[in-house]
Amino acid sequence: MLAEYVPYLIIGLVAAALIAVTIVFARLAWRRQVRRYIVALVGRREAIMASLKAIDGVLAGLASGGIDDVLAFAHSESEERRVIAEIAARMRIQSGELAELPLPKKLWPLADLLDEAVAAIGSSAAAVGEAEGDAVLDALGTLDLKPPRTALADAEAEILRLAEVYDLTDPSVYGGGLYI
């Protein structure tokens, strides 16, 4: 009597084993894909930080220079102003790219923090780089880089948390190359 159910029992066990193996492999593949998205966001964070460092460099150059350097900065032909305007343009592009990324829901907070930093840098840089005349110096005086620094610090904390959850050993960028 039990012998007639043995083939069905074997088929059921094999099917259950195949389903379990498929679920395990799908979960591993998903974790790997999320790790790739984290790496992509780390690269974007580094680009944002590089833009912030470029602004810091321009400000340090102006601070170490004299009044003539500051007045030269106000002219539209100033190389430093072009740098600031280019950063503003790059931040607009970066914001659009961040909005277009098809990220898993668990990575949305990180992307939002990065977008917050991009928006803050972009608006500040645009105010300085695209202003004309005396408005350049006014915008330079009101340049506030604390909000993007705060957003980037929060993004760094989120990256570290996600790296721990998804077993990324060292999500860092060294010398232009990304190593995980």
Secondary structure, 3 states (H helix, E strand, C coil): CCHHHHHHHHHHHHHHHHHHHHHHHHHHHHHHHHHHHHHHHHHHHHHHHHHHHHHHHHHHHHHHCCHHHHHHHHCCCCHHHHHHHHHHHHHHHHHHHHHHCCCCHHHHHHHHHHHHHHHHHHHHHHHHHCCCCHHHHHHHHCCCCHHHHHHHHHHHHHHHHHHHHCCCCCCEEECCEEEC
